[in-house]
Amino acid sequence: MNRSRHRTCNRTAISMVRLLTAGGVLVLCCGCPPAPPSQEEQRRAVTSRWITVECGNPEREAVSCLDEDDLDAISQQVPTISTALAERVRTEMLSRENTDVKIMVSGTGPDYLRFLKEAARVEVQLGRFLESADFGRDERVIVLSDRLADKLFSDADPVGQTVDLDGQMLTIVGVVTDGAPWSKALTRDAYVPLGLFDGRNDSSTPSPCDRLRFRVERLDQVQNTREIIQQIMDQRHPGQSLRIRSFLSEDR
């Protein structure tokens, strides 16, 4: 009876050893599970298809060397580009009732939301982003970041409310999220149609802009596309100081 119990215990122990050995072999073969990507790795993965063209120091220069004609020229001559965007960034005073806030505002277009989604993980939270119908008519609109909307309106719904941006009364049409932790250099406090910085909202003449952004569909096309853009801009702006870079290079 004791020997039978002893044999049973031996078989159980052997089974346990085999199971543990098999598990060890499995771990050795498969390796440890990969660590989750860092924030920097996530940022690189989503922004490496974007190429930026900008003047020397766009936020400080009063007159930009770029305009929407440059955007069109590059878009028409470079078939590898899938999305083309213009942006002009200014620091302005925004007012509502008794509250004045100095903000960084981006003058841009409807497609800029795609860049914000891919490069900064920004999403529309309330209302909408800029639309094509906002350009070429008198209606003046603005989209706020969630951070700015909370500062100005607390728990109230800001959509449909009006604010004063440097003397222009604008209607709030939407609120977007603040974006990923790595996106502070890419996101702004507010977004308006590009022409508003000229005191107009008219698409009949090209608006000046600080930077142009182009999305290339495939990573293996980025370097060649960047070189072609450089050639085009050298022809259009000979002797002008321009920066043409992709997010694969970290000269930000």
C-alpha positions in Angstrom: 0.0 0.0 0.0 2.9 2.3 0.8 4.8 1.3 -2.3 1.7 2.0 -4.5 1.3 5.4 -2.9 5.0 6.0 -3.5 4.8 5.1 -7.2 1.8 7.5 -7.6 3.8 10.3 -6.0 6.8 9.5 -8.3 4.6 9.6 -11.4 3.1 13.0 -10.3 6.5 14.5 -9.7 7.8 13.3 -13.0 4.8 14.8 -14.8 5.4 18.1 -13.1 9.1 18.1 -14.1 8.2 17.3 -17.7 5.6 20.1 -17.7 8.0 22.6 -16.3 10.7 21.6 -18.7 8.4 22.0 -21.7 7.4 25.4 -20.5 11.0 26.4 -20.2 11.7 25.3 -23.7 8.7 27.2 -25.0 10.0 30.4 -23.3 13.5 29.9 -24.7 12.1 29.3 -28.3 9.6 32.1 -28.3 11.5 34.6 -26.1 10.0 37.2 -23.8 7.0 39.2 -25.1 8.2 42.4 -26.7 8.0 45.6 -24.7 5.3 48.0 -25.7 6.5 50.8 -28.0 7.6 54.0 -26.3 5.9 57.3 -26.9 8.8 58.3 -29.2 8.5 55.1 -31.2 4.8 55.7 -31.6 5.3 59.3 -32.8 7.9 58.2 -35.3 5.6 55.5 -36.7 2.8 57.9 -37.5 4.7 61.0 -38.6 7.5 59.6 -40.8 5.5 59.9 -44.0 5.1 63.7 -43.6 7.5 66.2 -45.2 7.6 69.8 -44.1 8.6 72.9 -46.0 9.0 76.1 -44.0 10.7 79.5 -43.9 13.7 80.1 -41.7 11.9 81.0 -38.5 8.2 81.1 -39.4 6.8 82.1 -36.0 9.0 85.2 -35.9 9.0 86.4 -39.5 6.4 89.1 -40.2 6.3 88.3 -44.0 6.3 84.6 -45.1 8.2 83.5 -48.2 5.6 80.8 -48.9 2.0 80.9 -50.1 -0.7 78.6 -51.4 0.7 78.8 -55.0 3.8 76.9 -53.7 1.5 74.3 -52.2 -0.3 73.8 -55.6 3.0 73.8 -57.6 4.5 71.0 -55.5 1.2 69.0 -55.4 0.9 69.1 -59.2 4.5 68.1 -59.9 5.0 65.3 -57.4 2.8 62.3 -57.9 4.0 60.5 -54.7 2.2 63.1 -52.6 -1.3 62.1 -51.3 -2.1 65.0 -49.0 -0.9 68.6 -49.2 -1.6 71.2 -46.4 -0.7 74.8 -45.6 -0.4 76.3 -42.2 0.3 79.8 -40.8 0.8 80.1 -37.0 0.5 83.3 -35.0 0.2 84.2 -31.3 -2.9 86.2 -30.9 -5.1 87.6 -28.1 -8.5 85.8 -27.8 -11.2 87.4 -25.7 -14.5 86.3 -24.3 -16.5 88.5 -21.9 -14.0 89.4 -19.2 -11.4 86.8 -20.1 -8.4 87.5 -22.3 -6.1 84.7 -23.2 -2.9 84.8 -25.4 -3.0 81.7 -27.6 -1.2 80.1 -30.5 -3.6 79.8 -33.4 -3.1 77.9 -36.7 -4.6 79.2 -39.9 -5.1 76.2 -42.1 -7.6 74.2 -44.1 -10.0 71.3 -43.7 -7.5 68.5 -44.5 -5.3 69.6 -41.6 -7.4 67.3 -39.4 -5.8 64.3 -41.1 -2.4 65.5 -40.1 -3.5 66.1 -36.5 -5.1 62.7 -36.3 -2.0 60.9 -37.7 0.8 62.9 -36.2 -0.8 64.0 -32.9 -3.7 61.6 -32.2 -6.1 64.6 -32.2 -9.8 63.8 -32.6 -12.9 66.0 -32.9 -14.6 66.1 -29.4 -17.5 68.5 -30.1 -19.0 69.9 -33.2 -16.7 69.7 -36.2 -13.4 70.8 -37.7 -12.9 73.3 -40.5 -14.8 72.5 -43.7 -14.5 73.7 -47.3 -17.7 75.7 -46.9 -15.9 77.9 -44.3 -13.6 79.3 -47.1 -14.7 81.9 -49.5 -17.6 83.3 -47.5 -18.1 85.8 -44.8 -18.8 83.4 -42.0 -15.9 83.5 -39.6 -15.3 80.3 -37.6 -12.8 78.9 -35.1 -12.1 75.4 -33.6 -10.8 75.3 -30.1 -8.5 72.8 -28.3 -10.1 71.0 -25.4 -7.7 72.8 -23.0 -8.6 76.3 -24.3 -12.4 75.4 -24.3 -12.2 74.3 -20.7 -10.4 77.5 -19.7 -13.0 79.8 -21.4 -16.2 77.8 -20.9 -15.6 75.4 -18.0 -18.5 72.9 -18.2 -20.6 74.9 -20.7 -20.9 73.9 -24.4 -18.7 76.3 -26.4 -20.1 75.3 -29.8 -22.1 78.1 -31.2 -20.6 80.7 -28.9 -18.6 83.7 -30.2 -15.1 84.9 -29.3 -13.0 87.9 -30.3 -9.7 87.0 -32.0 -7.6 90.1 -32.4 -10.7 92.2 -33.2 -12.5 89.6 -35.3 -15.7 88.0 -34.0 -15.6 84.3 -34.6 -18.1 81.5 -34.1 -16.9 78.4 -32.4 -17.9 75.4 -34.6 -15.9 72.6 -32.8 -13.6 71.4 -30.1 -10.7 69.0 -30.6 -8.8 66.9 -28.1 -5.4 68.1 -27.0 -3.5 65.1 -28.6 -0.9 62.7 -27.5 1.8 63.5 -24.9 4.5 63.8 -27.7 2.4 66.2 -29.8 2.9 69.6 -28.1 5.1 70.9 -30.9 2.4 70.0 -33.5 -0.9 71.1 -31.9 -2.2 74.6 -31.4 -4.7 76.2 -29.0 -7.1 77.0 -31.9 -7.6 76.6 -35.6 -9.1 79.0 -38.1 -9.3 79.3 -41.9 -6.0 80.4 -43.4 -7.2 83.7 -44.8 -8.4 85.1 -41.5 -4.9 86.2 -40.7 -5.2 88.7 -43.6 -8.5 90.0 -42.2 -10.4 88.2 -44.9 -11.9 84.9 -45.7 -11.5 84.8 -49.5 -9.9 82.0 -51.5 -9.6 84.1 -54.7 -5.9 85.0 -54.0 -3.3 82.8 -52.4 -2.7 83.3 -48.7 0.8 83.5 -47.3 1.8 80.6 -45.0 4.6 79.6 -42.7 4.9 76.0 -43.6 3.6 73.4 -46.1 3.1 69.8 -45.1 3.0 66.8 -47.6 2.1 63.2 -46.9 3.8 60.5 -48.9 2.0 57.2 -49.0 5.1 54.9 -48.7 8.1 55.2 -46.5 10.5 54.3 -49.3 9.3 57.3 -51.3 10.1 59.9 -48.6 13.7 60.6 -49.4 13.2 60.9 -53.2 10.1 63.1 -52.7 12.0 65.3 -50.4 14.7 65.8 -53.0 12.2 66.7 -55.7 10.5 69.2 -53.5 13.9 70.8 -52.8 14.5 71.2 -56.5 11.1 72.8 -57.1 11.5 75.2 -54.3 15.0 76.1 -55.4 13.5 77.1 -58.7 10.6 79.0 -57.2 12.6 80.8 -54.5 16.3 81.0 -55.5 18.5 82.1 -52.7 15.7 81.9 -50.1 16.4 80.2 -46.8 14.1 77.3 -46.5 14.0 74.1 -44.4 12.7 71.0 -46.1 12.7 68.0 -43.8 10.8 64.9 -43.0 10.1 63.7 -39.5 12.6 60.9 -40.1 15.1 63.6 -39.4 14.9 65.1 -35.9 15.8 68.7 -36.8 12.6 70.1 -35.3 
